[in-house]
Amino acid sequence: MTESEGIERYIQPHLRGFSGYSASTSPDTLKGKVDVLLDKIIKMNANENPYGCSPKVIKALAKAANLNIYPDDGQQELRRLISEYAKAPAQCIVAGHGSNTLIDFLVRLFIGPGDEVINAVPTFDIYRFSTQICNGTLVNTSRDEKFNIDVDAMIHAITPKTRLIFLATPNNPTGNITPREDILALIKTGLPVVVDEAYYEFSGETVMPLTNDYKNLIVLRSFSKWAGLAGLRVGYGVFPARIASAMMAIKIPHNVSVAAEIAVRESLDDLVYLQGRVKALIAERTRMFSELQGINWLKAYPSKANFIYCAVLKGSAGDLHQKLQKKGVLVRYFDNPLLKNSIRISIGKPEHTDALIKALRQIEL
Ligand SMILES: Cc1ncc(COP(=O)(O)O)c(C=O)c1O
């Protein structure tokens, strides 16, 4: 018996064949595989902010003197600062090491073996990932050809075992938003509804004010995209007060680093600068969308996020992804039952769009 055969039987049965989450390719891993220098790679595969974070963050981190001290586990200052920005009471806010980990804590809080999570696919894969880790049952409902959710199907999917409903708006990877009436219809079921607004700053649409009226609504946000803090990992959620206390109780201690805390403070102190960058990305989204429409073998879908989803109408998305990667342009590609032959391209700076379009024009499929 090999060591792995022996020890494998101690892994929980439902996790033995678990394939995990497929994260985006990092440029560091591409040495020798691309025709450009690694620092010339154009990264349009993870919806990061190509302008980086606020310069104030870099300055403050360079002189941070307290990196040897654990952050405040109660997140008092962080919750107060986020409360002003999100316009929600501080006691309802919980911050996390990226909003991903808040999704994970939420699933741990609500889901036991066999409990059901309603999902609207295709969507952000972490809802599936966390549900399966907790041995919950994912109940997938389909979206239509424009990726709108099917509210009736979602409501119809409710059973006595339903514990959570997840909804990303704008949706990743399709970029469309869910109309407020549809979200309200889900909230009115009385079940816990998680509205994931990781891309809110690019859509300008939010259901945050509804958290005052509905005690089953949870709104998640991220600093990764609009504030350019993906590498520092910080997100937050606004929860009903009772759920916020439960989240604070089950979260891993000190789950937001001192560096991330500093970055949040400085970002919120530099809103005009960061909002200017968001505006530039929104303008570039419009330009990239019209440029993509000039490529007749791609079908670009309208987006309210910082990326554009495209169906690949000729050849394979996997090949296209490889060919673009060879030229130093990274995009995300999908080819699975939920997301057939398609790519998702993050919005970059104007020169990134130009390089992408040039590369697309050169590629023969
Ligand atoms: C819909 C959605 N929610 C949440 C996240 C997680 O963001 P983070 O963990 O970086 O805050 C992402 C990241 O891609 C996302 O697309």
The ligand as a Tripos MOL2 file, in Angstrom:
@<TRIPOS>MOLECULE
LIG
   16    16     1     0     0
SMALL
NO_CHARGES

@<TRIPOS>ATOM
      1 C1        -18.7620   37.6600   -8.7320 C.3       1 LIG1
      2 C2        -17.5250   37.6540   -7.8920 C.ar      1 LIG1
      3 N1        -17.6350   37.6360   -6.5680 N.ar      1 LIG1
      4 C3        -16.5640   37.6380   -5.7630 C.ar      1 LIG1
      5 C4        -15.2950   37.6570   -6.2860 C.ar      1 LIG1
      6 C5        -14.1430   37.5530   -5.3380 C.3       1 LIG1
      7 O1        -13.4350   38.6900   -5.2090 O.3       1 LIG1
      8 P1        -12.3270   38.8370   -4.0930 P.3       1 LIG1
      9 O2        -12.2080   37.5520   -3.3400 O.co2     1 LIG1
     10 O3        -11.0830   39.1700   -4.8200 O.co2     1 LIG1
     11 O4        -12.8260   39.9550   -3.1960 O.co2     1 LIG1
     12 C6        -15.1050   37.6890   -7.6670 C.ar      1 LIG1
     13 C7        -13.7590   37.6750   -8.2260 C.2       1 LIG1
     14 O5        -13.5000   37.4250   -9.3590 O.2       1 LIG1
     15 C8        -16.2570   37.6770   -8.4950 C.ar      1 LIG1
     16 O6        -16.1550   37.6690   -9.8280 O.3       1 LIG1
@<TRIPOS>BOND
     1     1     2 1
     2     2     3 ar
     3     2    15 ar
     4     3     4 ar
     5     4     5 ar
     6     5     6 1
     7     5    12 ar
     8     6     7 1
     9     7     8 1
    10     8     9 2
    11     8    10 1
    12     8    11 1
    13    12    13 1
    14    12    15 ar
    15    13    14 2
    16    15    16 1
@<TRIPOS>SUBSTRUCTURE
     1 LIG1         1 GROUP 0 **** ****
